[in-house]
């Protein structure tokens, strides 16, 4: 979807990891384009041009080829498909939020000693919304309002009770969550992450389903969400102190908007068998963890930076993978046992 918007001339090149705007880019000109028509962000864009503008924070990534993803022209939302509207609106809102002032809040953390037990709670009050007015994907909310305590205050509770409860298992990963983990572990780029995910679905290591529904096969899978990918590569939020920030920084919690069509990945019996089989081999270089792939990605980056040559990286990688392959081949019965256990339901 982002690629389609780019080809139509509405947004900048989307396959980039850059999160720094070059100082030569006139951001106010880009903002002016978003004041046309009657859109949910028209008034906010006008406000930025009338004294509310603030330079975006500089991130840590710059490929020197493309700026962060941002709108380059105005397009009336009505001319886009529903899916294009959703992606385009996120990109516009993110860009305008990055050009807005910090939100400001006051957060209170309270520790209360009651007999031998200590209880902790916290509360947050938003003092100035600023970028939050255009960026609903961040939620600065507090579950409760706290009294104005002072350190050392003594009070008598109006009620004390013990409630029973139980923990629940973690939910399966959604595609944005998986992409976030891949990014954190250095697996792939924006241009290849989707290919990696498509490959594990094609090989039937995982199935996908909308949350609350039955799993579906890879060829039935719905389109992935774009928000978190764009979010990671837009200019970073700015926070100058506790309770201030943009884009989820500065002491506030970030909560993604609800998405009824969110897809989650369900491991298949084959996928579980492979992971357990490789883990049981006890290999020094794990085949079920991301470290081997991460190391290769770092070496490819070293080529781009001139610290290694292509020949060096290819030879080192071949030697490493050859060694792992030989060691794994010697322990194939371990993998066979895991497959029999999970795929065929055989014990032992």
C-alpha angles and dihedrals in degrees: 000000000000089000090054092051090049093050090051090054099247101113138023124262105302102200097081137107094204115128099174126088113218111241089233091067111097100223093182090063089054091048091050090059089060092057091074122103126359109297132148088259101043095097093045091052089050089053092053090055091050101060105298097095119120126179113255119252116259114242130203102258128077121159090187089228107075137022123233115289108279141146113273100182139020119258126177108243090224090068093059130077117254092258093046090050092055094052094040093050091051092052093048094046092047092050094048091046090054089055093050131087123269121275112239128212144164117232123193123198116195129192114189125192110212111176108307093338130087120210124195132199139156140204135197131207120190110224100176122014100194107145091017088072091069101029110063091169089082116067120197098190137144126209091221145009113246126212117247097267124184123208110270096021114151120207139159116242117240089216138010123189140156118228126199119227143151137219121250127218117260117265122250118268119269120215094259089049092049091048089050091054091046090052092048090051095045096247114151133327132259087273095053108029093084089051092053091050093046089052096056089049092047090052089048096239087133139018126208133224139168108257109275094020137095118274118266130208122255095261090055095050120128125231116283125247117258102197102091093044092055090040093059094053102041116098111289124258120259126230124175097184147338113324095015130099153098131245098016098316132114105053102311127112121242121224122184117224117260115267116193091195095053111141121219129194120241116195113234123222087256092053093049091047092053093050094047092043094053092043091052090054089070093217117181088226106048119225093195098052127074097240099095093051091043091054091052092049090051091051091051089051088051088057090054090050093048095245095115136023126236090244092054093050095046093049095046092047093048092049092049096047092044090055093048091047093052092049092047092047090057090057100044092128088067090056091044090054092053092049092049090049099051106022100037099023095235119150121228 
